Amino acid sequence: MDILKSLGHPEEIINLFKYKIGGCRSVMPKLDYDSMSETLRTCYAYLNQTSRSFAAVIQALDGELRHAVCIFYLVLRALDTVEDDMSIPLEKKVPLLFSVVHYFMLFCFYFMLFCFPQISVEFRNLGQEYQDVISDICHQMGVGMAEFLEKKVSSMEEWDKYCHYVAGLVGIGLSRLFSASQLEDTEVGRDTELANSMGLFLQKTNIIRDYLEDQQEGRAFWPQEAWSQFTERLEDFAHPQHLSSALSCLNLLVTDALHHVPDVITYLSRLRNQSVFNFCAIPQVMAIATLSACYNNPQVFQGVVKIRKGQAVTLMMQATNMSAVLSIIAQYSQEILQKVSVTDPSREKTLHILSLIREKSLSPAALSSRAHHISPVYVSAVMLLAALSWQYLNATAGQPPGGADMHGH
């Protein structure tokens, strides 16, 4: 079935074949479990149980950064579990998430100590610089989650704020871990605006794509300021008679998300380490491909919009250097441009941001800033994080992780 969907794209069939015959397994970095402590082995077992795809992503990172991101991910999943658990009464959940006094000790350490003591042990085994980042980000996320448990996303500003709490902070935390590991320059961890944009782009893409699923599950993340311009009730977009209004709102939100792409390009152009570059770049190119598939597409309101598996695997294999990433961004920006309707209310804003993205993607500065640092792409890098495709493929199939960020909506 995957091959049938890619019949018009021979390069996808070739890449699918490479993937299917197990190329990813033969080159996926192998962890030396024998040299690990028992508690660290248990943490990686939890990671594999929680998300096999992210386990592969994290295991492909270099050096001690791998362990720090592993623990960071597990703590975020614990936080996410509390936020999503509808069995916990709001009056109990909010204090859990919103304790301003020793938040990390009161929740994360409590949770880990009694439920997963091995994670608590390995957290304390991390360097202090990693512990400080994880504690700080979890505290900020808990405060933000608590805020939005008790209110809906109304304004576009609040949409940015919500996405910051659940995804932008993840981007900021990861960036600080990259710098703390010394695999990346201090500038990467210090520039929180760019790191935040990385998370917001992924999260907004997930929210846009997941309109119907969220509606069916009684959730709403599309900002009221956007949809109220076109309808009185957000759920009306699922009805065929409201399709024109629904597409207008959809295109407005896609346009808003595209405003993060120039920041994404700048961020990626600063990265020096190959494993970190792949870790960051692959989800971003998956996201712009997904946005292109969603733009002006009625299927967003009728079912599931997903990119082809062959398309996703091809993107994953290509996005290992800045030149390729810029080409991919230019390609999908052009696809969106070709779908912009002359009657769309957001037309001028869409054309403007697409023009900026095109200018940025063709900029010699974006390419040259990293070009002299890139070593030849070794084989494992070509297939690096192959299981990440499954993470995003599951996401594009409407199964929220949420998405390529490390935190769902």
Phi, psi and omega in degrees: 000318178301319181292322179300320180292339183255015185303325180277004184227082186303327180295331178290322179296318178299314182290324175297320179297315178301319181292315185295328182278006171093019179303323182296322182290325184287338182245355181296131180306135180259128177278145177272084183294331182298330182273355182274156171290161180298322180292324179290320176300321179295322178299318178290330174294316176300319181299315179295324178290325183283316181201102181298326181292313179291333175299317179293319179303310186289321181294341180276350178288155184273147168060210184289344176303325181303313182291320181297318181289326176301309180295318178304313181298315182296321178294320178297322179294325176296317179296317180297323180298318178295316181299319187273346184286104183285351179280345179275120179302146183303323183293340175266325184291317184299312177300326178300317184275337195243021178289121182271353181252112178051050184308312186296320178293318185290325182253295189299311181294322178299310182299312184291319185297319185266335181257319183221071185300334180297324179293320178299318179298313183288332173299315181289340177279346178290157173300151183302325181297326177285318179301317182298318179296310183298315179299314183296314182294318179297322177299312182296322180292320179298317178298316182292318179298317179300320180300317185270357170292333187252007177207158179268165178279107185262298186267165175296327178296320178290329176298314176299320182292316178299313180296328176297314183295319187265346182221319179300319179295328176296316177299319179294316180297314178299318180298319178293325175294320178303314181291321180299328180285347183068011172284338178232159180294157179299332180301326182298315180281338183277331184275083185291334180295314179293317180298321178297318179299323178303314179290318182297321180298316179293315184292318179296322176300315179299314182296318179298311183295326189269021182311304188293316179300316179297320178298317181294333180261009176076023179246153178217120180237353174289131185292136182300326179302329179279305187287335180291346174288342188236345182201162177272337181225131182300324182294342180295337181298339181283351181265134185307325183292346180253016187300318182299315178294321180299316180294324178297318179291317178304312183293328176297316182288323176298317179300317178300315181296323181298338180295346179273347186298317177304321176295321178301316180298315180297316180301308183297327182292343180272345186287144184244329184272133185297317182293322177292319179301312180297318179305320184272321189286320187300312177300326182292318179288328174298321182293315182291329174295320178293318177299320178298320179293328182279328188304125177056029185253113180301338183297338177302329184260001185237342183188225185245128174260123180217149174278155181296147179297322177296323177295316181294316180296321178297316178299317180300319182285333183274326192280055182246006174209160188294323180300315180294319180298317179297322178295319179296315179298318178297320181298310183285331173297320178295322178298317178295317180305319182291343181259000182289122181277147179292342182258359183292131182300332182264011187310308185296320179293322179295314180298323181294311182291325177296325177295318178296319180295317179299316179299317181291321183288341177262001184290126176299331182296318181296325181279313186289336183298335181245342191303319185283355179260348187281123173278164176306140185285109181288161190303317182296332178291328180297320180257013185305138176059039182305321181292345174300329177299322179293323178301312182282329177295318175298319180296315182288345175271006176090018177252097191291132170265343349277099165090208183271348169287171184267015183211129183277169178261000000 
